[in-house]
Amino acid sequence: MTNTNYPKATTTAPASSPKKNNTKNIIIAVLAAGLIGSWGFLLWGKNKSDAKIEQQQSQISSLDSAKTDIHREFDNALARLDSVTGANNNLEGKLTASEKEIDAKKAEIRKILNDKNATQSQLNKARKMIAELNTKITSMEEEITRLNGENQQLTADNATLTQEKTDLQTNLASSKSVNDSLTKTVDVASTFMASNIQITPINERKNGKEKTTTTAKRVDKLVVSFDVENRIAQSGPTDMYLIVTSPDGNVISNGNVLNTRIDGDKKFTAKIPVNYKQGTRKSVQFPITQDSFTTGNYKIEIYQNGFKIGEGIKSLKKGGLFS
């Protein structure tokens, strides 16, 4: 048997090695689990954040869509309102109170729509006010339709009244023309007629007696007498005018002028007031005096109501030596 100096080898492993490996594995597993958990938490957080963002974006999109719809509704309401107020301007402001109320709603709606951070509650309020606005506009449209109807009726009535006024004025003008014609006819017809015209030359003697004479140098006055009558003339005073023309062609006058209807302006000798009673014959007498009378024809004209109603001529002769 051979003897060596080397020690004998052993096969027994160190007692601490398996325990160390297990601990290491546990640590790795815990770290891995923690890492996986962190990743999972981060992933879950991201997913949750994405969902929230998506929800917010959806809400924003919904609000934008609602706001766009409300804008459209508001624009349509304003278009109707413009049409209504355009008609209202022709109705002399009869709907002013309604317009003021509508202007207040418009201002509030615009304030909400111009707010970038408007909430759904505010948009709902705006939509409600637009609905109220449309209701008010519909009421205004109905009122304007009624007022237009009244205006059309008033226009028609006014046209009728205008035509009636024109017809009445025409009738009145025609009636006035007829009345004027009748008045003129009655006026002319009421002119007196003179008859039994006499011109008497009178010589007034010293004893107070009067004697007719045809000798010019002995005549002191010409007494004009005549009768007047008219069946339709009203009772009352009227004036007779005498125009005495001398043989030389001049009218015996103080310069007084009579405006006649046919013969123009004529100087007259005397105006004789006559108080007439309807339906009777009235005798009129008037003396014509002057310093002296000349030989020749004295023409006497009688005027009443602007018309000549009678005339006469009296001749005076030159007297003889003992006349």
C-alpha positions as CSV (number, residue, x, y, z in Angstrom):
1,M,0.0,0.0,0.0
2,T,1.3,3.2,-1.0
3,N,1.3,6.1,1.4
4,T,1.1,9.7,0.2
5,N,1.5,13.0,1.9
6,Y,-1.7,14.7,0.3
7,P,-4.8,15.1,2.3
8,K,-8.0,13.2,1.4
9,A,-10.6,15.2,-0.8
10,T,-14.1,15.7,0.5
11,T,-17.4,16.0,-1.5
12,T,-19.6,17.8,1.1
13,A,-20.8,21.3,-0.2
14,P,-20.7,24.5,1.9
15,A,-23.9,24.7,4.0
16,S,-24.7,28.4,3.1
17,S,-24.9,28.4,-0.8
18,P,-28.6,27.2,-1.4
19,K,-29.9,29.8,1.1
20,K,-28.2,32.7,-0.7
21,N,-29.6,31.7,-4.1
22,N,-33.1,31.6,-2.7
23,T,-32.9,35.1,-1.3
24,K,-31.5,36.4,-4.5
25,N,-34.4,34.9,-6.4
26,I,-36.9,36.3,-4.1
27,I,-35.4,39.8,-4.4
28,I,-35.4,39.6,-8.1
29,A,-39.0,38.4,-8.1
30,V,-40.0,41.2,-5.8
31,L,-38.2,43.8,-7.9
32,A,-39.8,42.3,-11.1
33,A,-43.2,42.3,-9.5
34,G,-42.7,45.9,-8.3
35,L,-41.5,47.0,-11.8
36,I,-44.5,45.2,-13.4
37,G,-46.8,46.8,-10.9
38,S,-45.3,50.2,-11.5
39,W,-45.7,49.7,-15.2
40,G,-49.3,48.5,-14.7
41,F,-50.1,51.5,-12.5
42,L,-48.6,53.8,-15.0
43,L,-50.5,52.2,-17.8
44,W,-53.7,52.2,-15.8
45,G,-53.1,55.9,-14.9
46,K,-52.4,56.7,-18.5
47,N,-55.5,54.9,-19.7
48,K,-57.6,56.7,-17.1
49,S,-56.1,60.0,-18.0
50,D,-56.7,59.3,-21.7
51,A,-60.3,58.4,-20.9
52,K,-60.7,61.6,-18.9
53,I,-59.2,63.7,-21.7
54,E,-61.4,61.9,-24.2
55,Q,-64.4,62.5,-22.0
56,Q,-63.5,66.2,-21.7
57,Q,-62.9,66.5,-25.4
58,S,-66.2,64.9,-26.0
59,Q,-67.9,67.3,-23.6
60,I,-66.1,70.3,-25.2
61,S,-67.1,69.0,-28.7
62,S,-70.7,68.6,-27.4
63,L,-70.7,72.1,-26.0
64,D,-69.3,73.5,-29.2
65,S,-71.9,71.7,-31.2
66,A,-74.6,72.9,-28.9
67,K,-73.3,76.4,-29.1
68,T,-73.2,76.2,-32.9
69,D,-76.8,75.0,-32.9
70,I,-77.8,77.8,-30.5
71,H,-76.0,80.3,-32.7
72,R,-77.9,79.0,-35.7
73,E,-81.2,79.2,-33.8
74,F,-80.3,82.7,-32.6
75,D,-79.4,83.9,-36.2
76,N,-82.7,82.5,-37.5
77,A,-84.6,84.3,-34.7
78,L,-82.8,87.5,-35.5
79,A,-83.6,87.2,-39.2
80,R,-87.3,86.8,-38.3
81,L,-87.0,89.8,-35.9
82,D,-85.5,92.0,-38.7
83,S,-88.4,91.2,-40.9
84,V,-90.9,91.9,-38.1
85,T,-89.2,95.2,-37.0
86,G,-89.0,96.3,-40.7
87,A,-92.7,95.9,-40.9
88,N,-93.1,97.6,-37.5
89,N,-91.3,100.7,-38.7
90,N,-94.2,101.2,-41.1
91,L,-96.6,101.0,-38.2
92,E,-95.4,104.1,-36.4
93,G,-93.8,102.3,-33.5
94,K,-96.9,100.5,-32.2
95,L,-94.8,97.6,-30.9
96,T,-92.1,99.6,-29.1
97,A,-92.7,98.0,-25.7
98,S,-92.2,94.5,-27.3
99,E,-89.1,95.6,-29.1
100,K,-87.5,96.8,-25.8
101,E,-88.2,93.4,-24.1
102,I,-86.7,91.6,-27.1
103,D,-83.6,93.8,-27.1
104,A,-83.0,92.8,-23.5
105,K,-83.2,89.1,-24.3
106,K,-80.9,89.5,-27.3
107,A,-78.3,91.1,-25.2
108,E,-78.4,88.3,-22.6
109,I,-78.2,85.6,-25.3
110,R,-75.3,87.3,-27.0
111,K,-73.5,87.5,-23.6
112,I,-73.8,83.7,-23.1
113,L,-72.8,82.8,-26.7
114,N,-69.8,85.1,-26.6
115,D,-68.6,83.5,-23.3
116,K,-65.9,80.9,-24.3
117,N,-66.3,79.2,-20.9
118,A,-70.1,79.0,-21.1
119,T,-71.5,76.0,-19.3
120,Q,-74.1,73.6,-20.5
121,S,-76.5,75.2,-18.0
122,Q,-75.9,78.6,-19.5
123,L,-76.3,77.2,-23.0
124,N,-79.6,75.7,-21.9
125,K,-80.7,79.0,-20.6
126,A,-79.7,80.7,-23.9
127,R,-81.7,78.0,-25.8
128,K,-84.7,78.6,-23.5
129,M,-84.5,82.4,-24.1
130,I,-84.3,81.9,-27.8
131,A,-87.5,79.8,-27.6
132,E,-89.1,82.6,-25.7
133,L,-87.8,85.1,-28.3
134,N,-89.3,83.1,-31.1
135,T,-92.6,83.0,-29.2
136,K,-92.4,86.7,-28.8
137,I,-91.6,87.2,-32.4
138,T,-94.5,85.0,-33.5
139,S,-96.8,87.2,-31.3
140,M,-95.4,90.3,-32.9
141,E,-95.9,88.8,-36.4
142,E,-99.5,88.1,-35.5
143,E,-99.9,91.6,-34.1
144,I,-98.4,93.1,-37.2
145,T,-100.6,91.0,-39.4
146,R,-103.6,92.4,-37.4
147,L,-102.3,95.9,-37.6
148,N,-101.6,95.6,-41.3
149,G,-105.2,94.4,-41.8
150,E,-106.5,97.4,-39.8
151,N,-104.2,99.7,-41.9
152,Q,-105.5,98.2,-45.1
153,Q,-109.1,98.6,-43.9
154,L,-108.3,102.2,-42.8
155,T,-106.7,102.9,-46.2
156,A,-109.8,101.5,-48.0
157,D,-112.1,103.5,-45.7
158,N,-110.0,106.6,-46.3
159,A,-110.1,106.0,-50.0
160,T,-113.9,105.6,-49.8
161,L,-114.2,108.8,-47.6
162,T,-111.9,110.7,-50.1
163,Q,-114.1,109.6,-53.0
164,E,-117.2,110.5,-51.0
165,K,-115.7,113.9,-50.2
166,T,-114.8,114.4,-53.8
167,D,-118.4,113.4,-54.9
168,L,-119.8,115.7,-52.2
169,Q,-117.6,118.6,-53.3
170,T,-118.7,118.0,-56.9
171,N,-122.3,117.9,-55.8
172,L,-121.9,121.0,-53.7
173,A,-120.2,122.8,-56.5
174,S,-123.0,121.7,-58.8
175,S,-125.6,122.6,-56.2
176,K,-123.9,125.9,-55.7
177,S,-123.8,126.5,-59.4
178,V,-127.5,125.7,-59.6
179,N,-128.2,127.7,-56.5
180,D,-126.3,130.6,-57.8
181,S,-128.1,130.3,-61.1
182,L,-131.4,130.2,-59.3
183,T,-130.4,133.0,-57.0
184,K,-129.5,135.1,-60.0
185,T,-132.7,134.2,-61.7
186,V,-134.7,135.1,-58.6
187,D,-132.7,138.2,-58.2
188,V,-133.3,139.3,-61.8
189,A,-136.9,138.2,-61.6
190,S,-137.4,140.3,-58.5
191,T,-136.5,143.5,-60.4
192,F,-139.4,145.9,-60.5
193,M,-141.3,147.0,-63.5
194,A,-142.1,150.7,-63.9
195,S,-145.3,151.8,-65.6
196,N,-147.4,154.9,-66.1
197,I,-144.3,157.1,-66.3
198,Q,-145.1,160.8,-66.3
199,I,-142.9,163.9,-66.4
200,T,-144.7,167.1,-65.5
201,P,-143.1,170.5,-65.8
202,I,-144.4,172.7,-62.9
203,N,-144.4,176.5,-62.6
204,E,-144.6,177.6,-59.0
205,R,-146.5,180.8,-58.6
206,K,-146.1,183.5,-55.9
207,N,-149.4,182.6,-54.4
208,G,-148.2,179.0,-53.8
209,K,-150.3,177.5,-56.5
210,E,-148.7,175.2,-59.1
211,K,-149.4,175.2,-62.8
212,T,-148.2,172.9,-65.5
213,T,-146.3,174.5,-68.4
214,T,-144.2,173.4,-71.3
215,T,-142.4,176.8,-71.6
216,A,-138.8,176.2,-70.5
217,K,-138.2,179.6,-68.9
218,R,-141.3,179.2,-66.7
219,V,-140.4,175.7,-65.4
220,D,-139.3,175.6,-61.8
221,K,-139.2,171.8,-61.4
222,L,-139.9,168.5,-63.3
223,V,-142.1,166.1,-61.3
224,V,-141.4,162.5,-62.2
225,S,-144.0,160.0,-61.2
226,F,-144.4,156.3,-62.0
227,D,-145.8,153.1,-60.6
228,V,-143.7,150.0,-59.7
229,E,-144.6,146.4,-58.9
230,N,-143.3,142.9,-58.8
231,R,-145.1,139.8,-57.8
232,I,-142.1,137.9,-56.3
233,A,-140.2,140.8,-54.7
234,Q,-140.2,140.5,-50.9
235,S,-141.7,143.3,-48.9
236,G,-139.3,145.8,-47.6
237,P,-137.2,148.8,-48.6
238,T,-135.6,149.1,-52.1
239,D,-133.9,152.0,-53.9
240,M,-135.0,153.6,-57.2
241,Y,-132.5,155.7,-59.2
242,L,-133.4,158.6,-61.5
243,I,-131.1,159.7,-64.3
244,V,-132.2,163.0,-65.8
245,T,-130.3,164.0,-69.0
246,S,-130.5,167.7,-70.1
247,P,-131.0,168.8,-73.7
248,D,-127.2,169.4,-73.9
249,G,-126.6,165.7,-73.2
250,N,-125.3,166.1,-69.6
251,V,-126.8,164.3,-66.6
252,I,-128.1,166.5,-63.8
253,S,-125.9,165.1,-61.0
254,N,-123.8,165.9,-58.0
255,G,-121.2,163.3,-59.2
256,N,-122.9,160.2,-57.7
257,V,-122.3,157.1,-59.7
258,L,-124.6,154.0,-60.1
259,N,-123.1,150.7,-61.2
260,T,-125.6,149.1,-63.6
261,R,-125.5,145.4,-64.7
262,I,-125.7,146.2,-68.4
263,D,-124.9,149.8,-69.1
264,G,-121.8,150.1,-66.8
265,D,-121.3,153.0,-64.4
266,K,-123.6,155.9,-64.9
267,K,-124.0,159.2,-63.0
268,F,-127.4,159.5,-61.5
269,T,-129.6,162.4,-60.5
270,A,-131.4,161.1,-57.4
271,K,-131.9,158.0,-55.3
272,I,-135.4,157.4,-54.1
273,P,-136.0,155.0,-51.2
274,V,-139.2,153.0,-51.7
275,N,-140.9,150.8,-49.0
276,Y,-142.6,148.1,-51.0
277,K,-145.3,145.7,-50.0
278,Q,-145.3,142.4,-51.8
279,G,-148.0,141.9,-54.4
280,T,-149.0,145.5,-54.6
281,R,-148.5,148.4,-57.0
282,K,-146.6,151.3,-55.5
283,S,-146.8,154.9,-56.8
284,V,-143.6,156.9,-56.7
285,Q,-143.1,160.6,-57.2
286,F,-140.0,162.7,-57.1
287,P,-139.3,166.4,-58.1
288,I,-136.2,167.4,-60.1
289,T,-135.2,171.0,-59.4
290,Q,-132.4,173.2,-60.7
291,D,-131.9,177.0,-61.2
292,S,-133.2,177.0,-64.8
293,F,-134.4,174.6,-67.5
294,T,-133.5,175.0,-71.1
295,T,-135.4,174.4,-74.3
296,G,-135.2,170.9,-75.6
297,N,-135.8,167.3,-74.6
298,Y,-135.3,166.1,-71.0
299,K,-134.7,162.3,-70.8
300,I,-135.7,160.5,-67.7
301,E,-134.4,157.0,-66.9
302,I,-135.5,154.8,-64.0
303,Y,-133.1,152.1,-62.6
304,Q,-133.7,149.5,-59.9
305,N,-131.6,146.4,-59.0
306,G,-129.0,147.5,-61.5
307,F,-131.4,147.4,-64.4
308,K,-133.2,150.1,-66.4
309,I,-136.9,149.6,-65.6
310,G,-138.4,152.5,-67.5
311,E,-137.7,155.8,-69.3
312,G,-139.6,158.8,-70.6
313,I,-138.9,162.1,-72.5
314,K,-140.4,165.6,-71.9
315,S,-139.9,168.4,-74.3
316,L,-139.7,172.0,-73.2
317,K,-140.3,174.8,-75.7
318,K,-139.2,178.2,-76.1
319,G,-141.8,180.6,-74.9
320,G,-143.4,183.5,-76.9
321,L,-143.3,187.1,-76.0
322,F,-146.4,186.9,-73.8
323,S,-146.3,183.3,-72.7
